[in-house]
Amino acid sequence: MAWGCDTMSRINFYRLGLLLNNEYCTISFLGRYLTQDNPSSNKSLLESEVKLLSSHNIDIVSLMQKETEDINHFTAANGLADAYTAVEAAAALGQPNGTPIYFCVDCDPSDDEITDKVLPYFNRANMLLSVSVFNPNGYLLGAYGNSRVLKKIKAN
């Protein structure tokens, strides 16, 4: 079984030591945010973290999160823009080719909102990721959200 978590805190040698010396489980992956709107925020993944985690064989689950608590952010146009931003950020940080970028839905949309807003957002993000000229590293689409959102995205 793989164990992991996501964090808004930067990973340095001290925090990595806490993760590696956890007596309850062995961490094999860590979710960190590709959000680049505020690079001084601890939330934003840094290249130094990628190198540190990779040197200790901890996989990075990259999370793309931009205003995802507001259902109105989920439009087809924003899906395209967010995917483009995520691909650029992942490549700049050295994310391995062919790995997923998880796009976050941190709100609790109704079934109609999932159909009318979230699905077009993910469809457009997936469209960009499927075009090699825009995604030369072959990053894959991932989804991060509640079970209703994930089930509808998977079915779509």
DOGUVEX-154843 format. One record per residue (C-alpha): x, y negated, z; residue in one letter; residue number from 1. Coordinates in steps of 0.5 Angstrom, whole numbers, m for minus. Example, Ala and Ser with C-alpha at 12.3 -4.5 7.8 and 13.67 -1.06 7.14 Angstrom:
2
<pt u="25" v="9" w="16" resn="A" resi="1"/>
<pt u="27" v="2" w="14" resn="S" resi="2"/>
This chain:
156
<pt u="0" v="0" w="0" resn="M" resi="1"/>
<pt u="2" v="m7" w="m2" resn="A" resi="2"/>
<pt u="2" v="m12" w="4" resn="W" resi="3"/>
<pt u="2" v="m20" w="3" resn="G" resi="4"/>
<pt u="m1" v="m26" w="4" resn="C" resi="5"/>
<pt u="m1" v="m33" w="1" resn="D" resi="6"/>
<pt u="1" v="m40" w="4" resn="T" resi="7"/>
<pt u="2" v="m47" w="4" resn="M" resi="8"/>
<pt u="8" v="m47" w="7" resn="S" resi="9"/>
<pt u="15" v="m47" w="4" resn="R" resi="10"/>
<pt u="19" v="m41" w="5" resn="I" resi="11"/>
<pt u="26" v="m42" w="7" resn="N" resi="12"/>
<pt u="31" v="m37" w="11" resn="F" resi="13"/>
<pt u="28" v="m38" w="17" resn="Y" resi="14"/>
<pt u="20" v="m37" w="15" resn="R" resi="15"/>
<pt u="23" v="m31" w="10" resn="L" resi="16"/>
<pt u="26" v="m28" w="17" resn="G" resi="17"/>
<pt u="20" v="m28" w="20" resn="L" resi="18"/>
<pt u="16" v="m25" w="14" resn="L" resi="19"/>
<pt u="22" v="m19" w="14" resn="L" resi="20"/>
<pt u="22" v="m18" w="21" resn="N" resi="21"/>
<pt u="14" v="m17" w="22" resn="N" resi="22"/>
<pt u="13" v="m10" w="26" resn="E" resi="23"/>
<pt u="6" v="m9" w="23" resn="Y" resi="24"/>
<pt u="7" v="m9" w="16" resn="C" resi="25"/>
<pt u="13" v="m10" w="10" resn="T" resi="26"/>
<pt u="11" v="m16" w="6" resn="I" resi="27"/>
<pt u="12" v="m14" w="m2" resn="S" resi="28"/>
<pt u="9" v="m20" w="m5" resn="F" resi="29"/>
<pt u="7" v="m28" w="m3" resn="L" resi="30"/>
<pt u="2" v="m32" w="m6" resn="G" resi="31"/>
<pt u="5" v="m39" w="m7" resn="R" resi="32"/>
<pt u="2" v="m45" w="m11" resn="Y" resi="33"/>
<pt u="4" v="m48" w="m18" resn="L" resi="34"/>
<pt u="0" v="m54" w="m16" resn="T" resi="35"/>
<pt u="5" v="m60" w="m18" resn="Q" resi="36"/>
<pt u="0" v="m66" w="m17" resn="D" resi="37"/>
<pt u="4" v="m68" w="m11" resn="N" resi="38"/>
<pt u="11" v="m64" w="m11" resn="P" resi="39"/>
<pt u="13" v="m67" w="m4" resn="S" resi="40"/>
<pt u="7" v="m63" w="m1" resn="S" resi="41"/>
<pt u="9" v="m56" w="2" resn="N" resi="42"/>
<pt u="4" v="m53" w="m2" resn="K" resi="43"/>
<pt u="8" v="m54" w="m9" resn="S" resi="44"/>
<pt u="12" v="m48" w="m10" resn="L" resi="45"/>
<pt u="20" v="m49" w="m11" resn="L" resi="46"/>
<pt u="25" v="m46" w="m16" resn="E" resi="47"/>
<pt u="29" v="m45" w="m9" resn="S" resi="48"/>
<pt u="23" v="m41" w="m6" resn="E" resi="49"/>
<pt u="23" v="m37" w="m13" resn="V" resi="50"/>
<pt u="30" v="m35" w="m12" resn="K" resi="51"/>
<pt u="30" v="m34" w="m5" resn="L" resi="52"/>
<pt u="24" v="m29" w="m5" resn="L" resi="53"/>
<pt u="26" v="m25" w="m11" resn="S" resi="54"/>
<pt u="33" v="m24" w="m8" resn="S" resi="55"/>
<pt u="29" v="m20" w="m3" resn="H" resi="56"/>
<pt u="25" v="m16" w="m8" resn="N" resi="57"/>
<pt u="19" v="m20" w="m6" resn="I" resi="58"/>
<pt u="14" v="m21" w="m11" resn="D" resi="59"/>
<pt u="11" v="m28" w="m12" resn="I" resi="60"/>
<pt u="4" v="m29" w="m14" resn="V" resi="61"/>
<pt u="3" v="m35" w="m17" resn="S" resi="62"/>
<pt u="m4" v="m39" w="m16" resn="L" resi="63"/>
<pt u="m6" v="m45" w="m20" resn="M" resi="64"/>
<pt u="m11" v="m49" w="m16" resn="Q" resi="65"/>
<pt u="m13" v="m56" w="m18" resn="K" resi="66"/>
<pt u="m19" v="m59" w="m14" resn="E" resi="67"/>
<pt u="m22" v="m52" w="m14" resn="T" resi="68"/>
<pt u="m27" v="m53" w="m8" resn="E" resi="69"/>
<pt u="m31" v="m58" w="m13" resn="D" resi="70"/>
<pt u="m35" v="m54" w="m18" resn="I" resi="71"/>
<pt u="m35" v="m60" w="m22" resn="N" resi="72"/>
<pt u="m28" v="m59" w="m24" resn="H" resi="73"/>
<pt u="m30" v="m52" w="m27" resn="F" resi="74"/>
<pt u="m31" v="m54" w="m35" resn="T" resi="75"/>
<pt u="m28" v="m51" w="m41" resn="A" resi="76"/>
<pt u="m24" v="m57" w="m42" resn="A" resi="77"/>
<pt u="m21" v="m57" w="m35" resn="N" resi="78"/>
<pt u="m20" v="m49" w="m36" resn="G" resi="79"/>
<pt u="m15" v="m51" w="m42" resn="L" resi="80"/>
<pt u="m12" v="m56" w="m39" resn="A" resi="81"/>
<pt u="m10" v="m52" w="m32" resn="D" resi="82"/>
<pt u="m8" v="m46" w="m36" resn="A" resi="83"/>
<pt u="m3" v="m51" w="m40" resn="Y" resi="84"/>
<pt u="0" v="m54" w="m34" resn="T" resi="85"/>
<pt u="0" v="m47" w="m30" resn="A" resi="86"/>
<pt u="4" v="m44" w="m36" resn="V" resi="87"/>
<pt u="9" v="m50" w="m36" resn="E" resi="88"/>
<pt u="10" v="m50" w="m29" resn="A" resi="89"/>
<pt u="11" v="m42" w="m28" resn="A" resi="90"/>
<pt u="16" v="m42" w="m34" resn="A" resi="91"/>
<pt u="20" v="m48" w="m31" resn="A" resi="92"/>
<pt u="20" v="m44" w="m24" resn="L" resi="93"/>
<pt u="23" v="m38" w="m27" resn="G" resi="94"/>
<pt u="16" v="m34" w="m26" resn="Q" resi="95"/>
<pt u="18" v="m27" w="m30" resn="P" resi="96"/>
<pt u="15" v="m26" w="m37" resn="N" resi="97"/>
<pt u="8" v="m22" w="m37" resn="G" resi="98"/>
<pt u="6" v="m23" w="m30" resn="T" resi="99"/>
<pt u="0" v="m26" w="m28" resn="P" resi="100"/>
<pt u="m2" v="m33" w="m26" resn="I" resi="101"/>
<pt u="m8" v="m33" w="m21" resn="Y" resi="102"/>
<pt u="m13" v="m39" w="m22" resn="F" resi="103"/>
<pt u="m17" v="m41" w="m16" resn="C" resi="104"/>
<pt u="m24" v="m42" w="m15" resn="V" resi="105"/>
<pt u="m24" v="m44" w="m7" resn="D" resi="106"/>
<pt u="m32" v="m46" w="m7" resn="C" resi="107"/>
<pt u="m38" v="m42" w="m6" resn="D" resi="108"/>
<pt u="m42" v="m43" w="m13" resn="P" resi="109"/>
<pt u="m49" v="m40" w="m14" resn="S" resi="110"/>
<pt u="m50" v="m35" w="m20" resn="D" resi="111"/>
<pt u="m52" v="m40" w="m25" resn="D" resi="112"/>
<pt u="m46" v="m44" w="m23" resn="E" resi="113"/>
<pt u="m41" v="m38" w="m24" resn="I" resi="114"/>
<pt u="m45" v="m37" w="m31" resn="T" resi="115"/>
<pt u="m45" v="m45" w="m33" resn="D" resi="116"/>
<pt u="m38" v="m47" w="m30" resn="K" resi="117"/>
<pt u="m33" v="m42" w="m28" resn="V" resi="118"/>
<pt u="m34" v="m37" w="m34" resn="L" resi="119"/>
<pt u="m33" v="m42" w="m39" resn="P" resi="120"/>
<pt u="m27" v="m45" w="m35" resn="Y" resi="121"/>
<pt u="m24" v="m38" w="m35" resn="F" resi="122"/>
<pt u="m25" v="m36" w="m42" resn="N" resi="123"/>
<pt u="m22" v="m43" w="m44" resn="R" resi="124"/>
<pt u="m16" v="m41" w="m40" resn="A" resi="125"/>
<pt u="m16" v="m34" w="m42" resn="N" resi="126"/>
<pt u="m16" v="m37" w="m50" resn="M" resi="127"/>
<pt u="m10" v="m41" w="m48" resn="L" resi="128"/>
<pt u="m6" v="m35" w="m45" resn="L" resi="129"/>
<pt u="m7" v="m31" w="m51" resn="S" resi="130"/>
<pt u="m4" v="m36" w="m56" resn="V" resi="131"/>
<pt u="4" v="m34" w="m56" resn="S" resi="132"/>
<pt u="5" v="m41" w="m58" resn="V" resi="133"/>
<pt u="2" v="m44" w="m52" resn="F" resi="134"/>
<pt u="4" v="m38" w="m48" resn="N" resi="135"/>
<pt u="11" v="m36" w="m50" resn="P" resi="136"/>
<pt u="13" v="m32" w="m44" resn="N" resi="137"/>
<pt u="6" v="m28" w="m44" resn="G" resi="138"/>
<pt u="3" v="m30" w="m37" resn="Y" resi="139"/>
<pt u="m3" v="m26" w="m36" resn="L" resi="140"/>
<pt u="m10" v="m29" w="m33" resn="L" resi="141"/>
<pt u="m11" v="m27" w="m26" resn="G" resi="142"/>
<pt u="m17" v="m30" w="m22" resn="A" resi="143"/>
<pt u="m17" v="m32" w="m14" resn="Y" resi="144"/>
<pt u="m24" v="m33" w="m11" resn="G" resi="145"/>
<pt u="m30" v="m29" w="m7" resn="N" resi="146"/>
<pt u="m33" v="m22" w="m9" resn="S" resi="147"/>
<pt u="m39" v="m25" w="m13" resn="R" resi="148"/>
<pt u="m34" v="m30" w="m17" resn="V" resi="149"/>
<pt u="m29" v="m24" w="m19" resn="L" resi="150"/>
<pt u="m34" v="m19" w="m21" resn="K" resi="151"/>
<pt u="m37" v="m24" w="m26" resn="K" resi="152"/>
<pt u="m31" v="m26" w="m29" resn="I" resi="153"/>
<pt u="m29" v="m18" w="m29" resn="K" resi="154"/>
<pt u="m35" v="m17" w="m33" resn="A" resi="155"/>
<pt u="m34" v="m23" w="m37" resn="N" resi="156"/>
